[in-house]
Amino acid sequence: MIDPHAPAPPGAPPWRAPARIPVRQATGRFLVLAGVFVCAACGLVYELELIALASYLIGDSVTQASVVLSVMVFAMGIGSLAAKRLRRHAAAGFGAVEAILALVGGCSAMALYAVFAWTGDWGGLWADGPRWLLVAFSLAIGLLIGAEIPLLMELIQRIRRQDAGGAVADLFAADYVGALVGGLAFPFLLLPFFGQLTGALLTGAVNVVAGGCLVLGLFRRDLTCRARRLLVAANVAVLTVLAVAAALVDDFERAARTAVYGRDVRVAVQTDVQEIVLTGGTEGRPLDLFIDGRLRVSGRDERRYHQALVRPAMNGPHARVLILGGGDGLAAREVLRHPGVRHVEVVELDAEVVRLADRDPALSELNGHAYDDPRVHVTAADAFRWLRGAPAAAYDVVIADLPDPGITASTKLYSQEFYGLARRVLADGGRLSVHAGPVGSRPDVFWTVETTIRAAGLHTAPHQVPGHDTAFTTGRPARTPDDWGFVLAAPGGTPPLVRAGRDPGPRMTGLPASTLVHPRY
């Protein structure tokens, strides 16, 4: 029992009478903890949304996740300190914080995408606009999330005073459970069913409704009439902005895609794995295939790339061929041109890429209708995981037509362990062909790939051909490297390897191999 006439401990806030709430104290505490739960779930969704969108727009998911998490956690500490000044007006302060957080967090994805789409060609400071905006949103959202707990702590103590340890335990239990739900809802509910933009807007709407209902329903007697009117107006305004944005999100996405890819977008699909965009392919315009904003196939010169990737590896026994990646069917097209091929296994992570390669008229024509050939079999799986269960010595040729090693998600597919698994499935006299990135602009990456393959016990024959590297080019004009680099490899005892193109020059020495636990790209 707290004596209201006893002096407060040093540094403690002055004693206040319990809040006049329209429900019983137990119900009121439950409603506050429910508000903590919802707000925590929304806060984590904002965080994951920023990480996912930044990884897609900017690349290098490890760096983007580190930036978002470190800046946000730092800002949460600053927000907690700043919220101390609002404790005398905890109800009004919490309502205002939630309204601002819902607006900032809900609109963050659209704003980040807009800056990426419409400022990428400006150069100078604006060329890094998405990075600066990512930091700004992480800072703002972190400040607002950090301010929540002190204010909620004050509100729950206003209902019924209890020891600080017990109140903190209750709040953080609800907070952590809410974070769990938000963390699971983002990849399994919001992203697949609503997409990144609508998912963020919906989260903002839930956030502002939860915060407004808690304050206006439970603590309305702590607010002046003017404060209640202002909070209602603010919540209605935020909901209106979010609703209008949600109604316009499809038009916004189409306009942003036009800004990024040009006006010739024919197909735009968001799968569970990535965004796939097809442009051109009609009326004499060359077809381009973009994966997560990066040009992966250009109809202008893809033939030189795939011929250099496939043909050297087919110089020898090639009845059984394994293609890792290559869901566009273009590597399979080159393989099927060689007599004696009896079986082609394509292991592609995203089944939607294969579906488009089979059914899209322009892409299926470009790949020579490879998937109509009964010798071609497709497995939708992660290449690394699939190789672990593949039978030994099962293939004469392995073609690694995979995303660039500079993309964080692909580093395991360019690791010593991965090439060890590829070597295991090669039959006697078999060959492995790997796209290793451009030699001219990123020689350290190219020679690291070659060093890693040698570390897995394979003999290598690196080579390069003229062309444009497509791994990091968006639809807008950009400076691109002028060569493709490849590594042809085989176990010891294989006849001399026949390369395509020219020698890439002196090998860079002293480079360590890339492994799962220590990626070097």
N, C-alpha and C positions, 0 to 999 in steps of 0.2 A: 504494500500500500504506500503510495507516494503522498507525503505531507505537503500540501500546496503552500504552507507557510514556512517550510524549511528552506534555508538558503541553498541556492543551486551550487553544484560543484564548480570549481574554477574552469572556465572555458565552455561550460555547458550552456545551451540556449535557455532562456527563461521559461519557466513552467507556463503552460497554457491549458485552459480548460479543454476537455474533450470536444471534438468537433460535433456539431449538431447534424447528425445524418438521419435520413428518413427510414433507415432499416436498423435492425439489431446490430450490436457491435460485431458479433461473429460473422454475420452476413457481410457487413462492411469490410472486414478484414479479408474475407474471401474475394470480394469484388476487387479490392486493391491488388491482391496477388494475381487474380485473373488478368488485370490490366498489365501487371509486370510481365506475365507470360506472353501476352499478345505483343507488347512493345518489344520484348526481347526477340521474338520470332521475326518481327518486321525488321528490326535492326540488323539481324544476321542476313536476311534476304538482301537488304541494300548492299551489304558488304560483299556477298557472293556475286551479286549482279555486277558490281563494279569490276571485280576480278575477272569474271567470265567475259564481259564485254571488252575490257581492256586487253585481255589476252587475244581476243579475236581481232580487234582493230589495230593494236600496236604490235602484238607478237610477244614471244618470250614470256610464257606464263609464270615462270618462277619469279622473274623480276617484277612483273605487275602485281602478283600476289604479295610479294615482300613489301612493295611500296604501299599498297592499300592497307595491309595489316599493320605495318609499323607506324604509318602516319595516323591511322585511325585509333590505335591504342594510345599513342602519345596524346592525341586530341581528346580522348576520353578522360585522361587525367586532368587536362586543363579545364574541360567542361565540368568535371566534378568540383574542382576548386571554385570555378566561377559561380556554380549553383548555390554556394553557401550564402551569397548575397540575396538569393531569392527565397530563402527558407521562411521568412516571415510572411511571404505571400505564396506559399507552396502550391496551393490549388490553382491560382491564376498563372503562376509560373510554369507549372507542369502542363496546363492546357495550352499555353503559348508555345512551349517547346515542342509538344507533339504536333501542333498544326504546322509549325515551320519544318519539323523533321519530315512529316508526310509530304509536304510540297517539294522539299529539296531531294529527299530520297526517291520519291515517286517519279520525278522528272529527270533524275540524274542520267538514266540510260538514254533517253531521247536527246538530251543536251550533248552527251558525249558522242553519240552517233552523228548528230548534226555537225558538230565541230570537225569530226573526222571527214565527213562527206563534203563539206563546203569550204574548208580552209586548207586542204592538202596541197593545192597548187599555188598557194600564195607565197611560199618560201619564207625565209627569215624566221622570226619568232613564231609566226602562225603555223609554220610547218610542224612544230612541236605542240600545237594547240591541244590535242587529245591528252598528252602527258601532263601538261600544266592543269588541265581541267580535272584529270583524274586525281591529282594531288589536292586540288581545291575541294572537290566533292568529298574525298576521304577525310580531309580536315574538318569540313563543315558537319558532316554526318557524325564524325567522332565526337566533336564538341557537344552536339545535341544529345547523343546517346549517353555520353558521360554525365550530362546534367540530370538525367532521368532518376538515377538511383538515390542521390541525396534528397531530391524532392519527394520521391515515393517513400523514402524512409521517414521523412517528416509527416507525410500524410497518414501512413499506417500508425505512427505513434500518436497522432492526433485522435485516432479512433479509440485506442486503448494503450496507455503507456505500459511498456514492458522493458525488460533489460535489453540493452543495445545488442548483445550477442544473439539473443533469440530473434530479435527483429531482423538483424542482418542475415541470419541463417534462413529465415522464411523468405526474405526477398531474393536472396541469391539462389535458393532452391527453385523458386518459380522462374527466375531469370534463366538459369541453366537449362531447365526443361523446355522453356520457350525457345531458347537457342537451338536445342536439338530438333524441335518440330520445324522451325524455320529452315535449318540446314537440310533436313530431309525433304521438305516441301519444295525447295527451289529446284533440285534436279529431277524429282519424280513427279511433280505436279505443275508448278508454274512454268518451267522451261518447256516441257513437251506439249502442254495444252494451251498455253497463252503466249509463249515466246518471251524474249528478253524485255521488249519495250512494254507490252501490255502487262506482263507479270509485275514489273516495277510499279506501274501505275495502279494496278489492283492492290498491291501491298501498301502503297501510300493511302489508298482509300480506307483499307482496313485499319491502318494506323490512326488516321484522323478520327474515324468513328469511335474506335476504342478509347482514345484519349479524351475526346469530347464527351462521350457518354459517362466516363468515370468522373470527370470533374463536374459537369453540369447536372448529372444525376445524383451523385453521392455527396459532393462538397459544394453544392450551389449556394448553401447558406453562408459559406465563407467568402462569397464573392459579392461585391456591390452590384447594384442593378446595372450600372454602366459597364462593369467588367463582364457580367453575364452577356449583355448585348454585344459587346465587342468580340467575345469568344465565339458566340453563335455565328456572328457575321464572318469571322475569320474561318471557322470550320466550313461554313457554306461556300465561301469563296474558294477554299482549297479543294473541296469536293467538286465544285464546278470546273475549276481548271483541270483537275485530273480526269473528269468525265469528258470534257471537250477534247482533251489530248487523246483519250482512249478512242473516241469516235473518229478522230482524224489519223489514227496511227497507221492505217493501211495506206492512205494517201501519202503520209509522211515517208513510209518505207519505200514506196515506189519512187518518190522524188529523190530520196537519198540514194537509192540504187542507181537512178539515172545519173546523179552527180558522180558516183563512184565508177560505174561501169560503162557509162554512155547510154544512148537512147535505144540501143539494140538488144535489150534484155529480153530473152524469150522464155527462160525458165528460171525461177528462183525458189529453192526448196530449203527449208530448215529441217534437218533430220535430228535424231538424237545425238549425232556425232558432230555435225558441222553444217555450215551453210554451203549450198551448191548453186552456182549461177552459170547459166549458159547464155552466151551472146552470139549473134551472127548465125551463120550456117544457112542463110536463105538469100535468094536474089544475088548470088555471087559473092556475098560477104563471108570472109573466113570465120570459122567457128572458134570461139574461145571458151574454155572451161575454167571457172574460178572456184577454188575451195577456200572458204573462210577469208575471202577478200584477196587471195593470192592467185595469180594466173598460173594454172597447172598445165594446161594444154593450149597451145596456139596453133590453129590450123595453118598458119603461114609457114611454119618450119618444124612442126612436130615430127615429120617423117625422118628428117636427118637425126633427130634425137633418138627415136625408137630404133632406127636401123643401127646406130652406133651402140645402143644398149644391148640389142638382141643378137645381131649377126655374128659378132666375134665369138660369143658363147656357143653358137650352134655349129661351130667348126669342130666336129667330132661326133661321137654318139649323142643322139638327141631324141630318142624315142619317147622318153618321159621328161616332161618339162614342168617345173614349178615356178609360178609367177607370184611374188609377194607384193601386194599392192596391185597397181595396174588395173583397177576396176573399170577404167574407161575402155578397155578392150584393145588398145592400140599396140601394146606389147604382144598380146595374143595374136593380133593380126600378122605381125612380123614373124612370130614363131610358126604359124600355120602355113606360111609360104615355103617352108622347107620340107621337102619330101622325107618320108620316114617317121614323121611325128605321129605317135599313137595315142598319147594322153597328155592333156594340158590341165593342170590344176591351178586355179586362180584363187588366192586367199586375199580377200578384200574386207577391210574393217566395216565399211558402210555399204550395206546392200542397196541403198538408193542410187549410188553411183553406178552399180551394175545394172539396175533397172533402167536408168536413163540411157546407158550405153547400149542396151538391148532394144529400147523402144523409141527413143528420140530419133526421128528420121535423119537429121543431119549428123548426129554423133554415131549412130549405127552405120551410116554410109561411110563415115570417115574410118571406122574400125573394120570395114569390110564385112560387117554382119558376123563378127567373130563368134558371138554367142549363139548363133544358129548352127554352128558346127558341133556335131555330137561328141567330138573328141574333147571339147572344152567343158570342164566341170568347175563350179564356183562354190566356195565356202565363205560365208560371212563370219569372219573371226579376226581377232588380233593376231598379226603375223608372229609375234614373239611367242605368245601362248600356244598358237597352233603348232609351231615348230617343236615345242617341248614334247608334244604327243605324237609327232610324225614318225613313221617307221624309218629306221636307219637304211642308208644306201638305196633309197627308193627312187631317186631322180638323177637323170644324166645332166640336166641343166637347171640351175636356179637363177632366176632373174629377179633382182631386188629393185623394183620400180616404185620407190617410196618417197614420201615428202622429204624436203631438204633437212639435213642434220642440224641446221641452225635453228629449227623450230623445236622448242623444248620437248614437246610431246613425242618427237621423233628420235630423240637422242638414244633411247634404248634400242632402236632399230639400227643403230650404227655403232653398237657396242661390241667389245670383244666377245662377250657371252653370246650375243646374237649370231655373230659370224661362226662361233664354235658350234652352235646348233645347226647353222646352214651347212657347215662342213660335214656334220654327222649324217645329214640326209643325202649327201652326194654319193653317187655310186663311183666305183673305180673309173678313173679317167674323166670324171665329171668336171663341170666348170661353173663358176659363180660370176655373175656380172652385176655391178653396183654403180648406180649414179652417185657421184661423190661431190657434186657442186662444181662451180666454175673454178678453173685454175688461176685465171688472170686476176680476178678481183678478191678471191678468198683462198689464196694458196695454203694458208695454215689449216683451214678446214679440210681441203682436198687431201693434203698429205697426212693429216691426222686420220682420216678414213683409211688411207692406204696403209699407214702404220698399224692401225687397229686390225685390219684384215690379216696382215703378216703376223701379228701377235697371236692370232687364232690358229696359226699353223698352216697358212695357205701361201703359196707363191703368187706373186702379183705381177701384172703387166698394165700399168696405168697408161691412159691415152686420152686425148681431147680432140674435139671437133668444133669447127666454127658454129656459132648459133647464139641464141639469146637465152640466158638463164631465166626461167619463169617462176622461180620459187618465191620471190619476194616482190614481184611487180603487181601493182594494182591496176585496175582498168584505166586509170588516168595515165598520161604520158609520164615516163620515168626513165632515169638512166639505168640501163641494164648491162650486165656483163656480155661479152661477145664470144663466149665459148662455153661448152659443156665438158665436164671432166668425168671420166669413167675409170673404174678399176675392174679389170678382168682377173680372176683368181682361180686357182686350182690346187688340190693337194699335191704333195710330192709324187713324182713318177709319172705325171701327166705329160703327154707330148707338148712341145713348145706352143705357147699361146700365140694366136694370131690376133693382133690388135687392129682396130679401125682408127683412122685419123692419124694425128701426128703425136710424137713424143712430147709430154708436157714439160720436159726440161729436167734440170737437176733436182733430185729429191731433197726436200727439206729434212735435215737430220736433227736428232735430239728431241723430237716430238714424242711425248708419251702416248700410249694407247688409251682410248676412251673405254671406260667400263661402266657398269650399272651404278656403282657407288661413287664413281668419280668421273662424271661426264666431262669431256674436254672441248665441246663445241660451243 
